[in-house]
Amino acid sequence: MTTTARTDTTDTTASTGTAAATAPGTAATPEDQPGGVGLRLRGLQRSFGATTALDGLDLDITPGELVALLGPSGCGKTTALRIIAGFESADRGELLIGGEDVTAVPANRRDIGMVFQSYSLFPTMTAAENVAYGLRVRKAPKAERAARAGELLELVGLPGREKHYPHQLSGGQQQRVALARALAIRPRILLLDEPLSALDAKVRLQLREEIRRLQLELGITTVFVTHDQEEALSMADRVAVMRDGRLEQCAPPNELYERPATPFVAEFVGTMNRLPGVVRDSGTVEVLGRRLPVHGECPGSGREVDVLLRPEGLKVHTGAEAQGEPATVRVATFLGGVTRLLLSTDSGAEAKADLPSWEAETLTPGARCTLTPHDNPVLVEEVAR
Amino acid sequence: MAGLTATPRVRRVRKRPYGSFLVLLLAALYFLVPVAASLWFTVDDPGKGVTFGAYARGLRDEGMATSLGLSIRLGLATVALGLLLMVPTMVVVALRLPRLRRVVEVLCMVPLIMPPVALVAGVSTVLSWEQDLADTPLWATFQALHNKSFPLVLVLVYTVMSLPFLYRSLDGGLRGTDLKTLVEASRSLGASRLGTLCRVVVPNLRPAIVSGAVLSLAMVLGEYTVASVLGFEPFSVWMVHVGDYEAQLSVAAAMLSLLITWGLLLLLTNLAGGRTRNRNRNRNRTGDRRKTTV
């Protein structure tokens, strides 16, 4: 029997489409459509003492696009967001919103809506007063403020909560009010600074779908900072992976997952195996007894490398006709529809392989099998063994 | 059989907090016995029984009204100046200069360890420069500083003396608020720095501001040393003077001042607590609705 491993991550990527579906009764009015403006970051540089937070960050975001800034802690994603918001200034570089250079424009004149990680509602104001705050600052008439606050609270699914104070709302509700407040001023850009990280898993899933729905309905250009790859992959049109203040890759979620530009991106997004291989002639690498084409940088012939392979990029064979590298199942982890196997090859390497749970029933710890990779191009990284 | 296997009912023995009651009783006695004794002293007229003559005389006395009015005006001016000085300072330190927090704290605590007599000695020395400045524009400033009807110098000294109270209250308020995020949220919505201070920061710090104001006001109303040494006669100094020749009136005035101070404190606390009470009332009305919704 030959079993082809399958990924569970693609499910979350596909859910973007579901999240994007319009919700009944909440269609945006024409005046709600800000039309979306482009955002351009040009060579942004920022240091805090000896630490470089941003090291020449370049990023173009098209009107109406949702881009997620993803990366490990300290990669500079929050600094980039704060520079866009105007809360930090860049040491060098420029920031253009709709073609206008706003690098030196103070935060309160940028027309940017922001939702923060911590529930940032004003505790002394009701939900309606919070939503209407930006309009009050703009000296909008009281009736207009009240109408807009009611309209937006309904849009975020909180009708009838106008008079509630923040402490009377749950975390999810508070973030909805914060979102309504950010949208009330019809911002040119919407910034989301890990808005879901303080919420529990169920509310988080629900709210991320709603945020995406609203963003698509209103067509608002959005930058979303997160360290949660699943969140980024499921919500964003493009994901910008950052590392040490630099952009590693900015691509649509499926491209990022399937064709990562660098080993860092490959390992940061999803799960990745590192298997020993040797580079052969004409840009191919030999791994698990097969030759595969290399994509990206390829060291010279004969060099020893780590070959990066997804768990679903490995085929697990059992039975007498089995071919490939012999291996033993060490751990089988049931993950619902998928079972993840931790395997040790006879040559001493370790690999993870995902396969449908019904096919993995016989592959209990101690079971013998063989491993072969799919024929897709792979990333390699030179190593000294 | 069922009876045999049933879990025996455990009766929780509730401990009676006798110790706490005793402490509370002792504290109450400590505070109330002197007040009650003073009250008895003011109303007990040997031979005539209980009379409120001392209070009537106090209310008719022009000196009491003048000195009490001066004390209240000094207190309000001190609170206003202290808050104007401390609220923006502490907000700026919390948001922009957190490294200076310790420096500001130490500076604000100095008046607590400095005896008022030492402070007033320095102030007296500075005020004595007036004679040397007779021909300069500064002379008028010195005149205004120790104007008998409203001595600004006392407001300045009291402001310094109120710094520890204001600092402690505001610091507690700032620590309990995510000020940075609130300010950034307000700024991103288009508010200016001043607008953010007035619409977001001050309302959020209101309980802390009121607490600092109440403590400062109480301090000013009871302060004696500085005013007496500098030769002014606010309420505390007047009471001591009156005590020299009419002890019962002096104590009656003290009782009245206690009532007035409590009244002022209650007024301020209520002014600050209005919104909080409304919020609490709303919280009680909505009950646990939040638990069932997302």
Interface residues (C-beta under 8 A of the other chain):
Chain A: A85 G86 F87 P106 A107 N108 R109 R110 D111 I112 G113 M114 F116 S118 S120 L121 F122 P123 T124 Y133 G134 V137 R138 K163 H164 Y165 H167 Q168 L169 S170 G172 Q173 A178 R181 A182 I185 L191 K202 V203 Q206
Chain B: T177 D178 T181 L182 E184 A185 S186 R187 S188 L189 G190 A191 S192 G195 R199 V200 P203 N204 R206 R275 R279 N282 R283 T286 R289 R290 K291 T293 V294
